C-alpha cells in the first residue's frame, strides 16, 4: 500500500467513526473526527503529489498548500473554514461547549465533501492514464 493510500485508509476510518458517533449523540467527538478526516485527506493529497506534509492541524494552511498544486482546492475553503476549529474546540474545558446535532451533521457533511474531492483528485490521473492520457 502506497503512503497516500495509508493516509486515505485512516481518513475513511475517521469519517466512519464520526458517523457512528453521530448516532450515539457524541457530537463533540463527531466534530473532532470530521476535522481529522478532512485534515488527513488534504495531507494524503500532498503525499500523493510528493510534497512535504505540514505538521499542522490548520486546514486552511493545508488547503493553501494543496491550492498551490491545484487551484481547484480553493473551492473547499468554506467547508475547511467551518470544521477547522474542531481540532481543539469542544475537546478542552476552557473551550468546552457541547455542539448540537446540526453542528455535528454539518461537520460530517463538510468533511465528506473534502474527502470526496481529494479522492477524485487522486483517482483522476489513474483514470486518465487508463485512457492513454497522462495527467500531472
Phi and psi in degrees as GROMACS dihedral restraints (atoms count N, CA, C in turn):
[ dihedral_restraints ]
;  ai    aj    ak    al  type     phi  dphi    fc
    3     4     5     6     1   -73.4    20    10
    4     5     6     7     1   160.6    20    10
    6     7     8     9     1   -59.8    20    10
    7     8     9    10     1   -43.3    20    10
    9    10    11    12     1   -64.7    20    10
   10    11    12    13     1   -30.4    20    10
   12    13    14    15     1   -69.1    20    10
   13    14    15    16     1   -33.7    20    10
   15    16    17    18     1   -64.6    20    10
   16    17    18    19     1   -43.5    20    10
   18    19    20    21     1   -58.8    20    10
   19    20    21    22     1   -46.9    20    10
   21    22    23    24     1   -65.3    20    10
   22    23    24    25     1   -30.1    20    10
   24    25    26    27     1   -64.9    20    10
   25    26    27    28     1   -41.2    20    10
   27    28    29    30     1   -68.5    20    10
   28    29    30    31     1   -36.9    20    10
   30    31    32    33     1   -57.4    20    10
   31    32    33    34     1   -48.7    20    10
   33    34    35    36     1   -58.5    20    10
   34    35    36    37     1   -41.4    20    10
   36    37    38    39     1   -66.3    20    10
   37    38    39    40     1   -45.2    20    10
   39    40    41    42     1   -58.9    20    10
   40    41    42    43     1   -42.9    20    10
   42    43    44    45     1   -68.4    20    10
   43    44    45    46     1   -39.6    20    10
   45    46    47    48     1   -64.1    20    10
   46    47    48    49     1   -42.0    20    10
   48    49    50    51     1   -61.8    20    10
   49    50    51    52     1   -42.6    20    10
   51    52    53    54     1   -58.6    20    10
   52    53    54    55     1   -41.9    20    10
   54    55    56    57     1   -68.4    20    10
   55    56    57    58     1   -37.7    20    10
   57    58    59    60     1   -66.2    20    10
   58    59    60    61     1   -43.9    20    10
   60    61    62    63     1   -65.6    20    10
   61    62    63    64     1   -29.2    20    10
   63    64    65    66     1   -61.3    20    10
   64    65    66    67     1   -43.2    20    10
   66    67    68    69     1   -63.5    20    10
   67    68    69    70     1   -30.5    20    10
   69    70    71    72     1   -88.8    20    10
   70    71    72    73     1    -1.1    20    10
   72    73    74    75     1    64.7    20    10
   73    74    75    76     1    34.7    20    10
   75    76    77    78     1   -96.3    20    10
   76    77    78    79     1    71.8    20    10
   78    79    80    81     1   -67.0    20    10
   79    80    81    82     1   -33.0    20    10
   81    82    83    84     1   -67.2    20    10
   82    83    84    85     1   -37.9    20    10
   84    85    86    87     1   -71.5    20    10
   85    86    87    88     1   -31.2    20    10
   87    88    89    90     1   -61.2    20    10
   88    89    90    91     1   -47.2    20    10
   90    91    92    93     1   -61.2    20    10
   91    92    93    94     1   -44.5    20    10
   93    94    95    96     1   -61.8    20    10
   94    95    96    97     1   -50.4    20    10
   96    97    98    99     1   -67.8    20    10
   97    98    99   100     1   -28.8    20    10
   99   100   101   102     1   -65.8    20    10
  100   101   102   103     1   -45.2    20    10
  102   103   104   105     1   -62.2    20    10
  103   104   105   106     1   -42.0    20    10
  105   106   107   108     1   -62.7    20    10
  106   107   108   109     1   -40.7    20    10
  108   109   110   111     1   -61.7    20    10
  109   110   111   112     1   -44.7    20    10
  111   112   113   114     1   -65.4    20    10
  112   113   114   115     1   -44.3    20    10
  114   115   116   117     1   -58.6    20    10
  115   116   117   118     1   -49.1    20    10
  117   118   119   120     1   -69.7    20    10
  118   119   120   121     1   -29.8    20    10
  120   121   122   123     1   -65.5    20    10
  121   122   123   124     1   -44.9    20    10
  123   124   125   126     1   -63.7    20    10
  124   125   126   127     1   -38.7    20    10
  126   127   128   129     1   -67.0    20    10
  127   128   129   130     1   -35.4    20    10
  129   130   131   132     1   -60.8    20    10
  130   131   132   133     1   -40.9    20    10
  132   133   134   135     1   -63.8    20    10
  133   134   135   136     1   -43.1    20    10
  135   136   137   138     1   -61.4    20    10
  136   137   138   139     1   -43.2    20    10
  138   139   140   141     1   -62.9    20    10
  139   140   141   142     1   -44.1    20    10
  141   142   143   144     1   -57.0    20    10
  142   143   144   145     1   -36.2    20    10
  144   145   146   147     1   -91.0    20    10
  145   146   147   148     1    13.2    20    10
  147   148   149   150     1    57.5    20    10
  148   149   150   151     1    39.2    20    10
  150   151   152   153     1  -106.9    20    10
  151   152   153   154     1   153.2    20    10
  153   154   155   156     1   -66.9    20    10
  154   155   156   157     1   147.8    20    10
  156   157   158   159     1   -92.3    20    10
  157   158   159   160     1   120.5    20    10
  159   160   161   162     1   -68.5    20    10
  160   161   162   163     1   127.8    20    10
  162   163   164   165     1   -82.7    20    10
  163   164   165   166     1    80.8    20    10
  165   166   167   168     1  -152.1    20    10
  166   167   168   169     1   150.0    20    10
  168   169   170   171     1   -96.0    20    10
  169   170   171   172     1    -0.7    20    10
  171   172   173   174     1   -77.2    20    10
  172   173   174   175     1   105.9    20    10
  174   175   176   177     1   -62.2    20    10
  175   176   177   178     1   -33.4    20    10
  177   178   179   180     1   -68.7    20    10
  178   179   180   181     1   -36.6    20    10
  180   181   182   183     1   -67.3    20    10
  181   182   183   184     1   -43.3    20    10
  183   184   185   186     1   -64.7    20    10
  184   185   186   187     1   -40.4    20    10
  186   187   188   189     1   -63.3    20    10
  187   188   189   190     1   -38.7    20    10
  189   190   191   192     1   -61.8    20    10
  190   191   192   193     1   -43.4    20    10
  192   193   194   195     1   -62.9    20    10
  193   194   195   196     1   -41.8    20    10
  195   196   197   198     1   -65.8    20    10
  196   197   198   199     1   -37.3    20    10
  198   199   200   201     1   -66.1    20    10
  199   200   201   202     1   -28.8    20    10
  201   202   203   204     1   -67.5    20    10
  202   203   204   205     1   -26.4    20    10
  204   205   206   207     1   -86.6    20    10
  205   206   207   208     1   -42.1    20    10
  207   208   209   210     1  -144.7    20    10
  208   209   210   211     1   110.4    20    10
  210   211   212   213     1   -59.3    20    10
  211   212   213   214     1   -20.4    20    10
  213   214   215   216     1   -60.7    20    10
  214   215   216   217     1   -23.0    20    10
  216   217   218   219     1   -63.2    20    10
  217   218   219   220     1   -19.9    20    10
  219   220   221   222     1   -62.3    20    10
  220   221   222   223     1   -21.8    20    10
  222   223   224   225     1   -63.2    20    10
  223   224   225   226     1   -20.2    20    10
  225   226   227   228     1   -90.0    20    10
  226   227   228   229     1     2.4    20    10
  228   229   230   231     1   -55.9    20    10
  229   230   231   232     1   -49.4    20    10
  231   232   233   234     1   -62.1    20    10
  232   233   234   235     1   -42.8    20    10
  234   235   236   237     1   -63.6    20    10
  235   236   237   238     1   -46.1    20    10
  237   238   239   240     1   -64.9    20    10
  238   239   240   241     1   -40.0    20    10
  240   241   242   243     1   -62.9    20    10
  241   242   243   244     1   -37.6    20    10
  243   244   245   246     1   -65.7    20    10
  244   245   246   247     1   -46.5    20    10
  246   247   248   249     1   -92.9    20    10
  247   248   249   250     1    -6.6    20    10
  249   250   251   252     1   -53.2    20    10
  250   251   252   253     1   -44.1    20    10
  252   253   254   255     1   -68.8    20    10
  253   254   255   256     1   -13.1    20    10
  255   256   257   258     1   -75.8    20    10
  256   257   258   259     1    -0.5    20    10
  258   259   260   261     1   -70.5    20    10
  259   260   261   262     1   -25.4    20    10
  261   262   263   264     1  -127.5    20    10
  262   263   264   265     1   -32.7    20    10
  264   265   266   267     1   -60.2    20    10
  265   266   267   268     1   140.3    20    10
  267   268   269   270     1    77.1    20    10
  268   269   270   271     1    -0.9    20    10
  270   271   272   273     1  -102.6    20    10
  271   272   273   274     1   -21.8    20    10
  273   274   275   276     1  -123.9    20    10
  274   275   276   277     1   148.0    20    10
  276   277   278   279     1   -57.4    20    10
  277   278   279   280     1   -35.7    20    10
  279   280   281   282     1   -71.1    20    10
  280   281   282   283     1   -17.4    20    10
  282   283   284   285     1  -118.9    20    10
  283   284   285   286     1    13.2    20    10
  285   286   287   288     1   -78.2    20    10
  286   287   288   289     1   125.6    20    10
  288   289   290   291     1  -152.4    20    10
  289   290   291   292     1   147.8    20    10
  291   292   293   294     1   -88.6    20    10
  292   293   294   295     1   121.2    20    10
  294   295   296   297     1   -69.2    20    10
  295   296   297   298     1   157.9    20    10
  297   298   299   300     1   -96.6    20    10
  298   299   300   301     1  -179.1    20    10
  300   301   302   303     1   -57.0    20    10
  301   302   303   304     1   -43.2    20    10
  303   304   305   306     1   -62.7    20    10
  304   305   306   307     1   -43.3    20    10
  306   307   308   309     1   -61.9    20    10
  307   308   309   310     1   -44.4    20    10
  309   310   311   312     1   -64.1    20    10
  310   311   312   313     1   -43.3    20    10
  312   313   314   315     1   -63.9    20    10
  313   314   315   316     1   -41.2    20    10
  315   316   317   318     1   -66.6    20    10
  316   317   318   319     1   -36.1    20    10
  318   319   320   321     1   -60.8    20    10
  319   320   321   322     1   -47.0    20    10
  321   322   323   324     1   -62.8    20    10
  322   323   324   325     1   -44.8    20    10
  324   325   326   327     1   -58.1    20    10
  325   326   327   328     1   -47.3    20    10
  327   328   329   330     1   -69.0    20    10
  328   329   330   331     1   -40.1    20    10
  330   331   332   333     1   -62.3    20    10
  331   332   333   334     1   -44.2    20    10
  333   334   335   336     1   -60.4    20    10
  334   335   336   337     1   -39.8    20    10
  336   337   338   339     1   -64.5    20    10
  337   338   339   340     1   -38.4    20    10
  339   340   341   342     1   -68.4    20    10
  340   341   342   343     1   -45.3    20    10
  342   343   344   345     1   -62.3    20    10
  343   344   345   346     1   -46.2    20    10
  345   346   347   348     1   -61.1    20    10
  346   347   348   349     1   -44.1    20    10
  348   349   350   351     1   -59.4    20    10
  349   350   351   352     1   -48.6    20    10
  351   352   353   354     1   -63.2    20    10
  352   353   354   355     1   -44.5    20    10
  354   355   356   357     1   -58.3    20    10
  355   356   357   358     1   -40.3    20    10
  357   358   359   360     1   -67.5    20    10
  358   359   360   361     1   -39.7    20    10
  360   361   362   363     1   -66.0    20    10
  361   362   363   364     1   -38.1    20    10
  363   364   365   366     1   -72.9    20    10
  364   365   366   367     1   -35.8    20    10
  366   367   368   369     1   -76.0    20    10
  367   368   369   370     1   -26.1    20    10
  369   370   371   372     1   -55.3    20    10
  370   371   372   373     1   -48.6    20    10
  372   373   374   375     1   -61.9    20    10
  373   374   375   376     1   -34.2    20    10
  375   376   377   378     1   -67.0    20    10
  376   377   378   379     1   -45.3    20    10
  378   379   380   381     1   -62.9    20    10
  379   380   381   382     1   -46.8    20    10
  381   382   383   384     1   -63.6    20    10
  382   383   384   385     1   -39.3    20    10
  384   385   386   387     1   -65.6    20    10
  385   386   387   388     1   -33.1    20    10
  387   388   389   390     1   -66.8    20    10
  388   389   390   391     1   -23.1    20    10
  390   391   392   393     1   -88.1    20    10
  391   392   393   394     1     0.2    20    10
  393   394   395   396     1    92.7    20    10
  394   395   396   397     1     5.8    20    10
  396   397   398   399     1  -112.0    20    10
  397   398   399   400     1   132.9    20    10
  399   400   401   402     1  -107.9    20    10
  400   401   402   403     1   120.4    20    10
  402   403   404   405     1  -108.5    20    10
  403   404   405   406     1   124.6    20    10
